[in-house]
Amino acid sequence: MNSDRLSDWLGYINSKRPNEKEFGLERLKGVYSELIKKPIAAKTILIAGTNGKGSTAEFLKNFLFSAGFTVGVYTSPHLIHFNERIRINENQICDEKIVSSFKKIEDCKGKTKLTYFDYATLAAFDIFSEAQLDFAILEIGIGGKYDPVNLLDSDISIITNIDLDHEKWLGRTLNDIGFQKAAILKEGRVGILGNANMPDSVNIRASEVCSKKFQLGEDYIIQKNMKDWEYRLLDYDFQLENIPFSNLNNESIASAVTAFKILTDRDINFHQIIEKTFLKGRCDSIENFILDASHNPASVRNLITFLSENHKSKKFKAIFSCISEKDFSSMIRDISPLISEWIVCEMYDIRFNTGDLVNAISENINGKVNIADSVYSAVEREYHEGNDCLVFGSFITVSQAYKALNQLKNKPEDENY
């Protein structure tokens, strides 16, 4: 592969989809040692969990950057551009640097089979290792035990929560899924558990290997009030009061604050940073649309809480599509009281099945269901009609909605008629 265009490389690595036999870190260790000759950063933080990983990473990056540190962040998936996955401080890495890393990986890999996620993660490692970072924050893609990010021996590992998702790969029970994700907890290092109700597999692993465990509800505490909330980190005698609610998860904020206090004693304005932190695709309001990348039952429940608290008594048209392996029946059933009409979008992707989604809606509720030939056409119609709409179901669905809205907002007015 000799192209200098990132789009060509993404097409190439996207053809490298994983299968069960290709999971495992042993096959990557040789490529990693050949590629990476310097530390990724002075200190490294790994984040795993079912939901809230991206939010936790974003808050922690903003806290550390505000304190004057140089911070690299690797997250997945992206919404619009691949470059969103690899950032240093406030900047996405340019196409040229990513392509350069892909070429290095290709030269190093020999006969080793690499997946899309392997290429992306190794590229982040390569770019960070050349940047002299104070901190690198890396989000686990799926699970933890076999994720390429877990090649790193992190200083702090954060597990945000455990719920049912990716059961095909991770197991059918919370304990099985927790076992996979708990593999990021490192011997003699700090573990942060961002949920008060972790499966036994996580608690046991943390007790066995971590030098110190910080557990939400025990070592750090959230207290929700009528109009705001407060945070306490008991061992550090540290407290934040009057924190405003936002469209992002309070538990994610609390885990990020905990990590920051462990990593540094520098003073920052937490309230100001929390208020300014924004993450695309998380309860994001644009025009008459709310866009949220919720794609499993647990994240849909968080979306329901946000809508119930911020848009009381309002019903929405749902622009929806979801990958077939997800528990979309539960997602549909749980949120249906807030939906006046469903618009299921054709995706032209073998991972989606429009017919199954329509059947699940018909079986679970009595609401009106329409099929749109694309996310763009659904968004276009509702944009011009001005109906309150909720876009959710997958990162791909929300990504296409963002692109549609951007095109519609930038169209000359006479093109709309």
Residue pairs with C-beta under 8 A, 6 or more apart in sequence:
1 8
1 9
1 12
1 102
1 103
1 106
3 9
3 12
3 99
4 96
4 99
5 95
5 99
6 82
6 83
6 95
6 98
6 99
9 98
9 99
9 102
10 82
13 102
13 114
13 116
13 119
13 120
14 116
16 113
16 114
16 115
16 116
16 118
16 119
17 115
17 116
18 115
18 116
18 117
20 169
22 113
22 115
23 146
23 169
24 146
25 146
25 148
25 150
25 151
27 112
27 113
28 112
28 114
28 118
28 122
28 148
28 151
29 151
30 110
30 112
31 105
31 108
31 109
31 110
31 112
31 114
31 118
31 122
32 122
32 125
32 151
34 108
35 104
35 105
35 108
35 122
35 125
35 126
36 125
36 126
36 129
37 129
38 129
38 130
39 129
40 72
40 125
40 128
40 129
40 133
40 136
40 152
41 72
41 128
41 133
41 134
41 135
41 136
42 133
42 134
42 135
43 134
43 135
43 136
43 155
43 156
43 263
44 135
44 136
44 137
44 138
44 152
44 153
44 154
44 155
44 156
45 60
45 135
45 136
45 137
45 138
45 154
45 155
45 156
45 157
45 158
45 259
45 263
46 138
46 139
46 140
46 149
46 150
46 152
46 154
46 156
46 157
46 158
46 184
47 53
47 56
47 57
47 137
47 138
47 139
47 140
47 157
47 158
47 159
47 160
48 139
48 140
48 143
48 144
48 147
48 157
48 158
48 159
48 160
48 181
48 184
49 56
49 140
49 158
49 159
49 160
49 161
49 162
49 181
49 194
49 195
50 160
50 161
50 162
50 163
50 164
50 165
50 177
50 296
50 298
50 299
51 160
51 161
51 163
51 165
51 249
51 296
51 298
51 299
51 302
52 160
52 161
52 194
52 249
52 251
52 252
52 255
53 75
53 139
53 140
53 160
54 75
54 139
54 279
54 282
55 248
55 249
55 252
55 253
55 279
55 282
56 158
56 160
56 194
56 252
56 255
56 256
57 73
57 75
57 137
57 139
57 256
58 73
58 248
58 277
58 279
59 248
59 252
59 253
59 256
59 257
59 273
59 274
59 277
60 137
60 256
60 259
60 260
61 71
61 73
61 87
61 137
62 273
62 276
62 277
63 256
63 257
63 260
63 268
63 270
63 273
64 71
64 134
64 135
64 137
64 260
64 263
64 264
65 71
65 89
65 90
66 268
66 269
66 273
67 260
67 264
67 266
67 267
67 268
68 266
69 134
69 135
69 264
70 88
70 89
70 131
70 132
70 133
70 134
70 135
71 88
71 89
71 133
71 134
71 135
71 136
71 137
72 86
72 87
72 88
72 124
72 127
72 128
72 131
72 133
72 135
72 136
72 137
73 86
73 87
73 88
73 136
73 137
73 138
74 85
74 86
74 87
74 121
74 124
74 128
74 136
74 137
74 138
74 139
74 149
75 84
75 85
75 139
76 85
76 117
76 120
76 139
76 141
77 85
77 141
77 395
78 84
78 85
78 395
78 399
79 280
79 281
79 293
79 395
79 398
79 399
79 402
80 280
80 399
80 402
80 403
81 92
82 98
82 120
83 92
83 93
83 94
83 95
83 98
84 92
85 120
85 124
86 92
86 93
86 98
86 120
86 123
86 124
86 127
87 93
88 127
88 128
88 131
88 133
93 127
97 127
98 123
98 127
101 122
101 123
101 126
101 127
102 119
102 123
104 126
105 114
105 119
105 122
105 123
105 126
114 122
117 141
117 142
117 147
117 148
118 148
121 138
121 141
121 147
121 148
121 149
122 148
124 138
125 151
125 152
128 136
135 263
138 149
138 152
138 154
139 149
140 147
140 149
140 150
140 181
140 184
141 147
141 149
142 166
142 169
142 170
143 166
143 169
143 170
143 177
143 180
143 181
143 183
144 150
144 180
144 181
144 182
144 183
144 184
145 179
145 180
145 181
145 183
145 184
146 180
147 184
149 184
150 183
150 184
153 186
153 189
154 184
154 186
154 189
155 189
155 190
155 263
156 189
156 190
156 191
156 192
156 259
156 262
156 263
157 184
157 185
157 186
157 189
157 190
157 191
157 192
158 191
158 192
158 194
158 255
158 259
159 181
159 182
159 184
159 185
159 191
159 192
159 193
159 194
159 195
159 198
159 202
160 194
160 195
160 251
160 252
160 255
161 194
161 195
161 198
161 251
161 298
162 174
162 177
162 178
162 181
162 195
162 198
162 199
162 202
163 174
163 177
163 296
163 297
163 298
164 174
164 177
164 296
164 297
164 298
164 327
165 177
165 295
165 296
165 298
165 326
166 177
166 325
167 177
167 325
168 325
170 176
170 177
170 180
170 181
171 177
171 179
171 180
174 199
175 199
175 200
175 201
176 201
177 199
178 198
178 199
178 200
178 201
178 202
179 199
179 201
179 202
179 205
181 202
182 201
182 202
182 205
182 206
183 205
185 191
185 205
185 206
185 209
185 210
186 209
186 210
187 209
188 209
188 210
188 211
189 209
189 210
189 211
190 210
190 211
190 212
190 213
190 214
190 262
191 206
191 209
191 210
191 212
191 213
191 214
192 213
192 214
192 255
192 258
192 259
192 262
193 202
193 203
193 206
193 213
193 214
193 215
193 216
194 216
194 251
194 252
194 254
194 255
195 216
195 251
196 215
196 216
196 217
196 218
198 215
206 213
206 215
207 213
213 219
214 220
214 233
214 258
214 262
216 222
216 251
216 254
216 255
219 233
219 234
219 235
219 258
220 231
220 232
220 233
220 234
220 254
220 257
220 258
221 231
221 232
221 234
222 229
222 230
222 231
222 250
222 251
222 254
223 229
223 230
223 231
223 232
224 250
227 245
228 241
228 242
228 243
228 244
228 245
229 243
229 245
229 250
230 239
230 240
230 241
230 242
230 243
231 239
231 240
231 243
231 253
231 254
231 257
232 238
232 239
232 240
233 239
233 257
233 258
233 261
236 261
238 261
240 257
240 270
240 271
242 271
243 250
243 253
243 270
243 271
243 274
244 271
244 274
244 275
245 309
246 253
246 274
246 275
246 277
247 282
247 283
247 284
247 306
247 310
248 277
248 279
248 282
248 283
249 302
253 274
257 270
260 268
278 284
280 402
281 291
281 292
281 293
281 395
281 398
281 399
281 402
282 292
282 293
283 290
283 292
283 303
283 306
284 290
284 291
284 292
286 405
287 383
287 405
287 409
288 382
288 383
288 386
288 387
288 388
288 389
289 379
289 382
289 383
289 389
289 390
289 391
289 401
289 405
290 307
290 311
290 316
290 388
290 389
290 390
290 391
291 391
291 392
291 398
291 401
291 402
292 299
292 303
292 306
292 390
292 391
292 392
292 398
293 299
293 392
293 394
293 395
293 398
294 300
294 302
294 303
294 331
294 392
294 393
295 322
295 323
295 326
295 392
295 393
295 394
295 395
296 326
296 327
296 331
297 327
297 330
297 331
297 334
300 330
300 331
300 334
300 335
300 392
301 334
303 335
303 392
304 334
304 335
304 338
307 314
307 316
307 338
307 390
308 338
314 338
314 388
315 338
315 339
315 340
315 388
316 338
316 339
316 340
316 388
316 389
316 390
317 339
317 340
317 341
317 342
317 343
317 382
317 387
317 388
317 389
317 390
318 335
318 339
318 341
318 342
318 343
318 389
318 390
318 391
318 392
319 343
319 345
319 372
319 375
319 378
319 379
319 382
319 389
319 390
319 391
319 392
319 397
319 401
320 332
320 342
320 343
320 344
320 345
320 357
320 391
320 392
320 393
320 397
321 344
321 345
321 346
321 347
321 352
321 354
321 357
321 375
321 393
321 394
321 396
321 397
322 328
322 331
322 352
322 357
322 393
322 394
322 397
323 351
323 352
323 394
324 351
324 352
324 353
324 356
325 351
326 394
328 356
328 357
328 360
328 393
329 360
329 363
329 364
331 393
332 342
332 357
332 360
332 361
332 364
332 365
333 364
333 365
336 361
336 364
336 365
336 367
338 390
339 365
339 367
339 390
340 367
340 368
341 367
341 368
341 369
341 370
342 361
342 367
342 368
342 369
342 370
343 370
343 371
343 372
343 378
343 382
344 354
344 357
344 358
344 361
344 369
344 370
344 371
344 372
345 354
345 371
345 372
345 373
345 374
345 375
345 378
345 397
345 400
346 354
346 371
346 372
346 373
346 374
347 354
347 375
347 396
347 397
349 396
352 394
354 371
358 369
358 371
361 367
361 369
362 369
372 378
372 381
374 400
375 391
375 397
375 400
375 401
375 404
376 400
376 403
376 404
376 407
379 389
379 391
379 401
379 404
379 405
379 408
380 404
380 408
382 389
383 404
383 405
383 408
384 416
391 397
391 398
391 401
392 398
